[in-house]
């Protein structure tokens, strides 16, 4: 009887764990919003921002910037490029924007849910670009913003080196494939590759002053593609 109860309890726990992992890409986050926004005029969704908490915070804290310009935020805090690639069709392609702005990779470097392998992260971002191109969506690639440490991963000691390395690969890819490239990093980093004082409260996530630097840069890039 004890063994039977233990087995049942174990199976129950396994089931709970499995259910918790069923939406690893977090498709549910924007499912209802996507269904609503696709009904709106294309001018209300001319550019979709795909990203992590930096994009998520941006859309939440600066909603007027997004709404007035017809931009749609599809950032999810903590996500890696693997998860963004998984939900790219649902949260970008199905919205049929003219442009997608891709900002990914910092959580990969922080090793949020797997070891960091630059080639794989780069490949995930390239795959998003290729999916967009196949669906007639223009791509704007952006650099990872400066971050010299991750508060939630103090064991990661070489983030600035890794960020600079993949940023240069993204720049080269954009140039080779005639994609617009927005260099947030150069505009926000000090000589050590850290976020400049006043642009972040934790050395990683932009403050309002940080977003004030990013906004005219990305707006100018988007306007080169669509008014």
C-alpha positions, 0 to 999 in steps of 0.5 A: 500500500505504501509503495502504491501511494508513493508511486502515485504521488511521484507520478502526480509530481511528474505530471505537475512538473510536465504541465509547468514546462508545457509552455516553455516559450511562453506562447500564452503571454501574448496570445490574447493580445495577438488575436486583438491586434491582428484585427487593427489596421496595419499602421497599428502594428507596422513594427514588432519588437522581439526581445527579452526584459529590455524590450518588455520593460520598454513597452511597459514603461514607455507605452506612448512611444509604442502606441504613437508610432505603431510599434508592438512590444513582444518582449518577455523577461528572462527569455533566451534566443532559443525561446524567442525563436520558438515563439517567433511565428506566433508573436511576429509573423502572424501579426504581419508587421512591415518590420521586426526589431530583434534584440536577443542574447543577453540572457543566453550569456547569463545562462538563464536556462542552458550553457552559453554557446555563441554559435548557437545564440548567433544561429538562433538570431539568424534563424529569426532573420531568415523566417522574417525574410521568408515572410516578407518582413524587413529586419532591423538587428540591434546590439545587445546593450551593455551589461558588465554583470548579472545580479541574478548570475554573479558567477558570470564574470566575462559578460562584456567580452561575450557581448562585444564578440556576438555584437560584432558577429551580428554587425557583420551578418547585417552588413553581409545581408543588407540589414539595418543595424542599430548599435545601442551598445556604442551609444550606451557603453563606457570604455570598459563596456559597462553601461554608462552611469545614469542609464541603468539602475542595475548595470543591465536594464535601461532606465528612462534615460537609457531608453531616451537614447535608444528611442530616436535610434530605432525610430530613425531606422524604422522610418527608413523602411516604413513611415 
